[in-house]
């Protein structure tokens, strides 16, 4: 079927009226009127003739300027198509965009439920391709796009409350320290491999099903690179982390100027390696207590739970502010503006090396040279300056993100509690610097307000689009036959349900946490729809979340991690962990000492006697063979293989190691009841 041609009657009725009026009044002729108002001249002459005849009879101009061509008519009105267009855009902004097949199925169901006359396929239950393409042409604001994958945690994490709080922290730091672009830095880690992830498009024969490109291996070794640059376009030489036990200087031959290499067991960044990098960053940035520098980074544990890093930063006047969790894809400059071109240039350099060395493969010994060339290409001043501007960090622009950018988070709609609102006192963000020991007497400083947790929302939640059941649609058919104005939206909106949260006190970090007071049901009011019976949102509602029960873990908070409150809280958390580990090791040593001091024969005799002397126990009359094959209630270990004391449950008579049961094997008078019997 021909899809691009000019149809008959493809002119507006208003244009024809204006053209007829001008010709009848003698202002212009037929040819000029047809060209000026974009109407066919022959049709214009016919309409003018009819208009003059009606004027001669002293009748008003009652000419039918536009008549339908043939029996076909539009399935939906212009207003209904406009509402459908807005619905499609809203679904896309929530990251649940419709495919062409989804659109065709939705349109068919809309036509059927609203009793519309339609030419759609009843067997496939979907509209035709021609209708869908015509709909896109009638609404040029729509286009078919390839979506970019976005995790559910990022979709919920990037919401207006969290972003506003981050910009409040950032603005307070700017006001306090009067920073300039050359004193604002962003650092991030990137993983590179001998097999690049990004592949550039190539020219190939048309119609070929598969197009390949040579690589060095199926799966390459990952090498971590630390990238850092300022808002003025100043790039720090990268640090490369190799997965090795000992560093080989030959790995850094022909690397980028100033770059250096280190090694770790996994090739990932560690707290010790990041501290070494930070010491070089202090020299590179020229940070001093009198000339403070701001460093923006993500909430990785090597950054936020490194007490040595915090002390080093406070000593040299470096303010460290971490991004909220699951927001770095929109807030972190390196992710937004730098990593993609770096990956593309790295792929180009890999392919250039393979062409220059046919038959050879890229190994870790060539990575530094190849990456160095890509780093030089990608590290331009315009990239850094535009990246900071895009994220609203410099120039400072807290309104850089629109409501459309926050639309994906509407499926959770997490509100900020009044108690969690950012403190207005700027003293909570002041980084105290000292050339000697960091100050610890600031006990009255207000604690940094703890942010809401967006990271926990979708980590613990299963996000599924809410669908309409078959019975609901059948009820809609019945409602359509009774009244076209019946509103069923209240029966079709699914509320957001969240299970109670029993999370314990959070520990320092840059991952938010949630409690049950952080989630509020989004107010849902029935919207007025142009469609008579069923609207698009009723057939395919907006996605909502349901939270599933699972074991929780401690969440952190967003803060200026070089501030005194954060440092004190982190030190207290570390002290508690160390004390718990010491208690664990002490108890383990006592158990091993008691085990080594016991005589197996005496212990066996004592335990057997204890068994025979106990009342209401199932093994008191068994033979020695049965006793030796008795399994532990908890670990299933046999009594024959054990060298420690045993205890029997006073209710069910089953036996268990004293260590498994949690009782003292030296106390023969202890009455033990297993957990199964206590619960029952």
ZABA-209180 format. One record per residue (C-alpha): residue in one letter; x, y, z. Coordinates in steps of 0.2 Angstrom, whole numbers, padded with zeros to 4 digits, always signed. Last residue first. Layout:
# ZABA-209180
aXYZ
...
This chain:
# ZABA-209180
x+0027-0123+0348
x+0040-0109+0347
x+0049-0115+0363
x+0049-0133+0356
x+0057-0129+0340
x+0070-0118+0349
x+0076-0132+0360
x+0073-0133+0378
x+0088-0135+0390
x+0088-0137+0409
x+0105-0133+0416
x+0110-0144+0431
x+0125-0152+0423
x+0134-0135+0421
x+0151-0139+0414
x+0143-0140+0396
x+0137-0122+0397
x+0123-0120+0385
x+0121-0112+0368
x+0112-0127+0360
x+0126-0128+0346
x+0140-0126+0359
x+0132-0139+0370
x+0130-0151+0356
x+0113-0157+0353
x+0101-0171+0359
x+0082-0173+0356
x+0072-0177+0371
x+0056-0168+0365
x+0052-0157+0380
x+0068-0156+0391
x+0079-0155+0376
x+0095-0165+0378
x+0113-0158+0381
x+0130-0164+0374
x+0148-0160+0380
x+0162-0160+0368
x+0173-0172+0359
x+0161-0177+0345
x+0163-0191+0332
x+0153-0204+0341
x+0140-0191+0345
x+0136-0189+0327
x+0135-0172+0319
x+0118-0166+0312
x+0122-0148+0315
x+0107-0143+0324
x+0098-0158+0333
x+0115-0167+0334
x+0114-0185+0328
x+0114-0200+0340
x+0125-0214+0332
x+0135-0216+0348
x+0119-0218+0358
x+0112-0231+0347
x+0128-0241+0348
x+0128-0239+0367
x+0111-0247+0369
x+0095-0237+0372
x+0086-0236+0388
x+0089-0217+0392
x+0088-0212+0374
x+0070-0205+0373
x+0072-0193+0388
x+0058-0191+0401
x+0069-0191+0415
x+0088-0188+0415
x+0099-0199+0424
x+0104-0210+0410
x+0109-0196+0399
x+0119-0187+0412
x+0128-0204+0415
x+0132-0205+0396
x+0138-0187+0397
x+0149-0190+0412
x+0156-0207+0404
x+0160-0198+0388
x+0168-0184+0396
x+0179-0195+0406
x+0184-0205+0391
x+0187-0189+0380
x+0198-0181+0393
x+0194-0162+0393
x+0208-0149+0392
x+0208-0147+0373
x+0189-0144+0372
x+0189-0131+0386
x+0203-0121+0377
x+0194-0122+0360
x+0178-0115+0368
x+0188-0101+0377
x+0197-0096+0361
x+0180-0095+0351
x+0173-0084+0365
x+0188-0073+0364
x+0187-0072+0345
x+0169-0067+0345
x+0171-0054+0358
x+0186-0046+0349
x+0175-0046+0333
x+0161-0037+0342
x+0173-0024+0349
x+0180-0021+0332
x+0163-0018+0325
x+0158-0007+0339
x+0174+0004+0337
x+0171+0005+0318
x+0153+0012+0321
x+0160+0024+0334
x+0173+0030+0322
x+0160+0032+0308
x+0149+0042+0320
x+0163+0054+0325
x+0168+0057+0307
x+0150+0060+0301
x+0147+0073+0315
x+0164+0081+0312
x+0162+0084+0293
x+0173+0076+0281
x+0159+0065+0275
x+0149+0079+0269
x+0133+0069+0270
x+0121+0056+0262
x+0116+0042+0273
x+0119+0024+0276
x+0109+0008+0276
x+0110-0007+0286
x+0104-0023+0279
x+0087-0031+0277
x+0081-0049+0275
x+0067-0050+0264
x+0048-0046+0263
x+0042-0040+0246
x+0037-0022+0242
x+0024-0019+0229
x+0027-0005+0216
x+0016+0004+0204
x+0016+0005+0185
x+0004+0017+0177
x-0012+0008+0171
x-0015-0001+0154
x-0034-0002+0151
x-0038+0011+0164
x-0024+0023+0159
x-0030+0022+0140
x-0047+0028+0145
x-0063+0017+0146
x-0081+0023+0145
x-0083+0040+0135
x-0065+0044+0131
x-0061+0062+0134
x-0055+0057+0151
x-0057+0067+0168
x-0045+0061+0180
x-0050+0051+0195
x-0039+0056+0210
x-0025+0047+0216
x-0015+0053+0231
x+0002+0044+0231
x+0003+0032+0246
x+0016+0038+0258
x+0033+0030+0261
x+0046+0037+0273
x+0036+0033+0289
x+0039+0014+0286
x+0058+0016+0287
x+0070+0018+0273
x+0089+0019+0272
x+0100+0029+0261
x+0117+0023+0254
x+0131+0035+0256
x+0139+0027+0272
x+0139+0029+0290
x+0129+0015+0300
x+0110+0014+0301
x+0101+0010+0317
x+0090-0006+0314
x+0078-0010+0300
x+0061-0017+0305
x+0051-0010+0291
x+0033-0013+0289
x+0027-0019+0272
x+0023-0007+0259
x+0008-0005+0248
x+0006+0007+0233
x-0011+0008+0227
x-0018+0000+0212
x-0030+0011+0202
x-0043+0001+0192
x-0058+0002+0204
x-0057+0021+0206
x-0055+0023+0187
x-0072+0016+0184
x-0082+0031+0179
x-0098+0028+0171
x-0102+0041+0157
x-0106+0029+0143
x-0120+0022+0154
x-0128+0005+0154
x-0120-0004+0138
x-0103+0003+0143
x-0105-0003+0160
x-0107-0021+0154
x-0092-0020+0143
x-0082-0012+0158
x-0087-0027+0169
x-0079-0038+0156
x-0064-0028+0157
x-0063-0030+0175
x-0066-0049+0174
x-0051-0051+0162
x-0040-0043+0175
x-0031-0026+0172
x-0013-0026+0173
x-0001-0017+0185
x+0016-0015+0179
x+0029-0024+0190
x+0042-0018+0202
x+0047-0030+0215
x+0054-0021+0230
x+0069-0023+0241
x+0082-0015+0230
x+0068-0004+0223
x+0066+0005+0239
x+0082+0003+0248
x+0092+0015+0237
x+0079+0028+0239
x+0083+0031+0257
x+0078+0047+0265
x+0092+0059+0270
x+0099+0061+0287
x+0101+0078+0293
x+0119+0082+0298
x+0121+0082+0317
x+0121+0099+0324
x+0138+0104+0332
x+0137+0103+0350
x+0151+0090+0352
x+0164+0100+0343
x+0178+0096+0354
x+0185+0083+0342
x+0197+0094+0332
x+0208+0085+0320
x+0226+0083+0326
x+0239+0094+0319
x+0238+0105+0303
x+0219+0108+0307
x+0204+0108+0296
x+0186+0109+0302
x+0174+0105+0287
x+0159+0116+0289
x+0143+0107+0284
x+0134+0106+0300
x+0138+0125+0303
x+0127+0129+0288
x+0112+0129+0299
x+0096+0127+0289
x+0096+0108+0292
x+0090+0098+0277
x+0073+0090+0280
x+0073+0073+0288
x+0062+0077+0303
x+0049+0084+0291
x+0049+0068+0282
x+0054+0068+0263
x+0041+0059+0252
x+0044+0043+0242
x+0033+0042+0226
x+0036+0024+0223
x+0030+0023+0204
x+0033+0042+0203
x+0052+0039+0203
x+0052+0037+0184
x+0044+0055+0182
x+0059+0064+0190
x+0067+0069+0174
x+0050+0074+0167
x+0048+0086+0182
x+0063+0096+0176
x+0082+0094+0181
x+0093+0109+0180
x+0084+0118+0194
x+0098+0117+0207
x+0109+0126+0195
x+0127+0130+0202
x+0138+0134+0187
x+0145+0122+0191
x+0136+0107+0198
x+0120+0108+0187
x+0124+0091+0180
x+0125+0097+0162
x+0136+0112+0168
x+0148+0100+0176
x+0148+0090+0160
x+0150+0105+0148
x+0166+0111+0157
x+0174+0093+0158
x+0170+0089+0140
x+0175+0107+0134
x+0192+0105+0142
x+0196+0089+0133
x+0201+0072+0141
x+0194+0060+0128
x+0208+0060+0116
x+0222+0060+0129
x+0213+0046+0138
x+0211+0036+0122
x+0230+0037+0119
x+0234+0032+0137
x+0222+0017+0136
x+0232+0010+0121
x+0248+0012+0130
x+0242+0006+0147
x+0233-0009+0139
x+0248-0016+0130
x+0255-0027+0144
x+0238-0032+0150
x+0236-0042+0133
x+0230-0037+0116
x+0231-0051+0103
x+0242-0054+0088
x+0238-0061+0071
x+0238-0045+0063
x+0248-0031+0073
x+0243-0014+0065
x+0225-0020+0062
x+0224-0026+0081
x+0231-0009+0087
x+0219+0001+0077
x+0204-0009+0084
x+0210-0007+0102
x+0213+0012+0098
x+0195+0014+0092
x+0188+0004+0106
x+0197+0016+0119
x+0190+0031+0109
x+0172+0024+0112
x+0175+0020+0130
x+0182+0037+0134
x+0168+0045+0124
x+0155+0036+0135
x+0165+0039+0152
x+0166+0058+0151
x+0149+0067+0150
x+0136+0059+0162
x+0146+0046+0171
x+0161+0057+0174
x+0150+0072+0179
x+0140+0062+0192
x+0122+0069+0194
x+0112+0060+0181
x+0119+0042+0181
x+0126+0045+0198
x+0109+0045+0206
x+0108+0027+0213
x+0114+0032+0230
x+0115+0051+0234
x+0132+0059+0228
x+0146+0060+0241
x+0154+0076+0247
x+0172+0077+0252
x+0179+0094+0257
x+0198+0094+0256
x+0207+0105+0268
x+0223+0096+0270
x+0221+0089+0288
x+0202+0086+0285
x+0206+0076+0270
x+0219+0065+0278
x+0208+0062+0293
x+0193+0057+0281
x+0204+0045+0271
x+0211+0037+0287
x+0193+0034+0292
x+0188+0025+0276
x+0170+0021+0277
x+0164+0033+0264
x+0176+0032+0250
x+0182+0013+0249
x+0163+0009+0254
x+0157+0017+0238
x+0146+0031+0240
x+0150+0041+0224
x+0162+0056+0223
x+0163+0075+0223
x+0179+0083+0229
x+0179+0101+0235
x+0195+0110+0238
x+0199+0122+0252
x+0213+0135+0251
x+0217+0140+0269
x+0217+0122+0275
x+0227+0117+0260
x+0223+0109+0243
x+0236+0111+0229
x+0225+0100+0217
x+0239+0089+0212
x+0247+0088+0229
x+0231+0083+0237
x+0227+0071+0223
x+0243+0062+0226
x+0238+0059+0244
x+0221+0053+0237
x+0228+0040+0226
x+0237+0032+0241
x+0221+0033+0251
x+0212+0025+0236
x+0224+0011+0236
x+0222+0007+0255
x+0203+0008+0254
x+0203-0004+0239
x+0199-0002+0221
x+0197-0018+0210
x+0210-0028+0201
x+0206-0043+0211
x+0222-0046+0221
x+0227-0028+0220
x+0240-0019+0209
x+0247-0001+0206
x+0251+0009+0191
x+0255+0027+0187
x+0250+0040+0175
x+0260+0056+0173
x+0260+0056+0154
x+0248+0043+0148
x+0257+0025+0146
x+0271+0022+0134
x+0277+0008+0146
x+0266+0006+0161
x+0266-0013+0162
x+0285-0014+0161
x+0285-0007+0179
x+0279-0024+0185
x+0268-0023+0201
x+0267-0038+0213
x+0252-0048+0217
x+0242-0044+0202
x+0225-0038+0196
x+0230-0021+0189
x+0225-0005+0196
x+0228+0010+0185
x+0230+0028+0191
x+0225+0042+0179
x+0234+0059+0177
x+0223+0073+0184
x+0213+0082+0171
x+0210+0101+0172
x+0194+0106+0163
x+0189+0121+0174
x+0176+0110+0183
x+0190+0099+0188
x+0195+0081+0183
x+0198+0064+0191
x+0198+0046+0183
x+0204+0031+0193
x+0206+0016+0181
x+0202-0002+0186
x+0208-0016+0175
x+0197-0031+0171
x+0204-0046+0162
x+0196-0050+0146
x+0182-0062+0140
x+0180-0070+0123
x+0198-0065+0118
x+0208-0052+0108
x+0193-0046+0097
x+0190-0047+0079
x+0174-0040+0072
x+0158-0049+0066
x+0143-0045+0055
x+0129-0057+0055
x+0113-0057+0044
x+0120-0049+0028
x+0107-0039+0019
x+0118-0025+0014
x+0136-0029+0014
x+0146-0020+0028
x+0151-0003+0035
x+0156-0003+0053
x+0147+0003+0069
x+0158+0006+0085
x+0159-0007+0098
x+0158-0003+0117
x+0162-0016+0129
x+0181-0017+0125
x+0190-0034+0126
x+0207-0030+0133
x+0198-0023+0148
x+0193-0007+0156
x+0184-0003+0172
x+0181+0015+0177
x+0182+0023+0194
x+0176+0040+0198
x+0183+0057+0203
x+0175+0074+0202
x+0184+0090+0206
x+0179+0108+0211
x+0194+0120+0215
x+0197+0126+0197
x+0179+0130+0196
x+0180+0143+0211
x+0174+0139+0228
x+0168+0152+0240
x+0171+0141+0256
x+0154+0143+0266
x+0143+0148+0252
x+0149+0135+0240
x+0148+0122+0254
x+0130+0127+0258
x+0125+0126+0240
x+0132+0108+0238
x+0122+0102+0254
x+0106+0111+0247
x+0110+0103+0230
x+0110+0086+0238
x+0094+0089+0247
x+0085+0094+0231
x+0091+0079+0222
x+0084+0067+0236
x+0067+0076+0237
x+0066+0077+0218
x+0068+0058+0214
x+0083+0049+0207
x+0083+0033+0218
x+0067+0026+0211
x+0073+0024+0193
x+0091+0021+0198
x+0085+0006+0209
x+0074+0000+0195
x+0089-0001+0183
x+0090+0010+0167
x+0093+0002+0150
x+0093+0015+0136
x+0078+0015+0125
x+0079+0015+0106
x+0067+0028+0099
x+0052+0028+0088
x+0045+0046+0087
x+0031+0056+0094
x+0030+0075+0094
x+0025+0073+0076
x+0008+0068+0080
x-0002+0066+0064
x+0012+0056+0057
x+0014+0045+0072
x-0005+0041+0071
x-0003+0037+0052
x+0011+0025+0056
x-0001+0016+0069
x-0016+0016+0057
x-0005+0009+0043
x+0002-0005+0054
x-0015-0011+0058
x-0024-0010+0075
x-0024-0025+0086
x-0035-0040+0092
x-0026-0052+0081
x-0043-0060+0075
x-0053-0044+0076
x-0041-0035+0064
x-0045-0016+0065
x-0058-0007+0053
x-0066+0002+0068
x-0083+0008+0073
x-0081+0014+0092
x-0090+0005+0106
x-0079+0013+0119
x-0072-0004+0125
x-0069-0010+0107
x-0060+0005+0101
x-0049+0006+0117
x-0045-0012+0115
x-0039-0010+0098
x-0029+0006+0102
x-0020-0004+0116
x-0016-0018+0105
x-0009-0007+0092
x+0001+0003+0104
x+0008-0012+0113
x+0014-0018+0095
x+0022-0002+0091
x+0031-0003+0108
x+0025+0007+0123
x+0037+0016+0135
x+0038+0010+0153
x+0053+0021+0159
x+0041+0033+0168
x+0044+0047+0155
x+0039+0034+0142
x+0022+0031+0150
x+0019+0049+0151
x+0023+0051+0133
x+0011+0037+0128
x-0003+0045+0139
x-0001+0062+0131
x-0003+0054+0114
x-0019+0045+0119
x-0026+0061+0126
x-0022+0070+0109
x-0030+0055+0100
x-0046+0057+0110
x-0046+0076+0107
x-0044+0074+0088
x-0058+0061+0088
x-0055+0043+0087
x-0059+0030+0073
x-0059+0043+0059
x-0071+0041+0045
x-0074+0029+0030
x-0090+0030+0020
x-0083+0040+0005
x-0075+0057+0005
x-0082+0067+0019
x-0089+0084+0015
x-0080+0101+0018
x-0086+0118+0012
x-0105+0114+0014
x-0111+0131+0007
x-0124+0140+0018
x-0119+0158+0014
x-0134+0167+0020
x-0149+0169+0008
x-0152+0184-0002
x-0155+0173-0017
x-0141+0181-0026
x-0130+0177-0010
x-0134+0159-0011
x-0129+0158-0030
x-0113+0168-0026
x-0108+0155-0013
x-0112+0140-0024
x-0101+0148-0038
x-0087+0151-0025
x-0087+0133-0019
x-0085+0127-0037
x-0071+0139-0041
x-0062+0134-0025
x-0063+0116-0029
x-0055+0119-0046
x-0042+0129-0038
x-0036+0116-0025
x-0033+0124-0007
x-0017+0130+0000
x-0023+0147+0006
x-0011+0159-0004
x-0010+0147-0019
x-0028+0145-0021
x-0032+0163-0018
x-0019+0168-0030
x-0026+0157-0044
x-0045+0161-0040
x-0043+0180-0040
x-0040+0192-0026
x-0050+0206-0016
x-0066+0203-0026
x-0077+0201-0010
x-0082+0183-0017
x-0064+0179-0020
x-0059+0184-0002
x-0073+0175+0006
x-0070+0159-0004
x-0052+0159+0001
x-0056+0162+0019
x-0069+0148+0019
x-0057+0136+0010
x-0043+0139+0023
x-0056+0136+0038
x-0061+0119+0030
x-0044+0113+0030
x-0036+0104+0015
x-0032+0086+0011
x-0048+0084+0002
x-0041+0071-0010
x-0025+0063-0002
x-0007+0068-0005
x+0004+0052-0006
x+0015+0044+0006
x+0009+0027+0012
x+0006+0017-0004
x+0000+0000+0000
